[in-house]
Amino acid sequence: MSKQPIGIFDSGVGGTSIWKDIYTLLPYENTIYLSDSKYAPYGNKSKEKIVALSIKNTERLLEKDCKLIVVACNTATTNAIKTLRETYTIPFIGIEPSIKPAAFQTKTKVIGILATKGTLTSELFHKTTNLFAKGITVVEQIGEGIVPLIENGKAQSEEMKSLLKTYLIPMLDANIDCLVLGCTHYPYLIPLLINILPKHIKIIDSGEAVARQTNAILEQNNLLNTQITKPKIQFYTNGNPKIIASLLGEKFSVNYLNF
Ligand code: DGL
């Protein structure tokens, strides 16, 4: 059982940022990553559509015998994880914007969050914000257009830089001192963000917390791989494999899969 792979899916290439955190913390685990790039972005789709796509991805990962699934997508987590947990018996780990750590760290009492429309309008996001950001001003910004640029290999482009500036300047004017990255595609923007944002602004994402939670749930369920051997790592996409390969580096191969 423990040798079975961990399944990870996202609307596209962004969840590889979470896969990297999981691989760093759990280097002996076998993993299968599924990138649903053909249907990206999820961010503007209806809740019903996001649930249906999340079920489709889950079914593919279950066919590949996964022992646990990481929903490496804020939009899919905030809209579909409840249904997934109610439908399947294996454990699901989700990712949500790190509002709590940001609310804890802010000195100006103003935090910014960049995420998709699907995440920012979800019930789960509002619940978390009401619970953990009492007395804090949360400046929300939909990152319209960011995911398609990353899906097309333009994470570091001039086009991206000017788009980010239009989203970030109002947040800076509002005096944020923390920026929450509420989408798993956005850690790939960190080099540009460091360039645009003043040094005192903290950039907060949830990748390491998701990896820690994955470890804890595997341990609790006796599912950790006890074999200290080179893991089998598989990446599948229904989009262009070259985009993921460029985000991962030479070491890993990415295969096309029609799903
Ligand atoms: N990586 C997804 C997320 O974390 C991107 C959503 C999208 O496809 O719009 O929200």
Residues whose N, C-alpha, C, O or C-beta is under 5 A from the ligand:
A	BS01	DGL	D10 S11 G14 A40 P41 Y42 G43 A72 C73 N74 T75 T116 V147 G182 C183 T184 H185
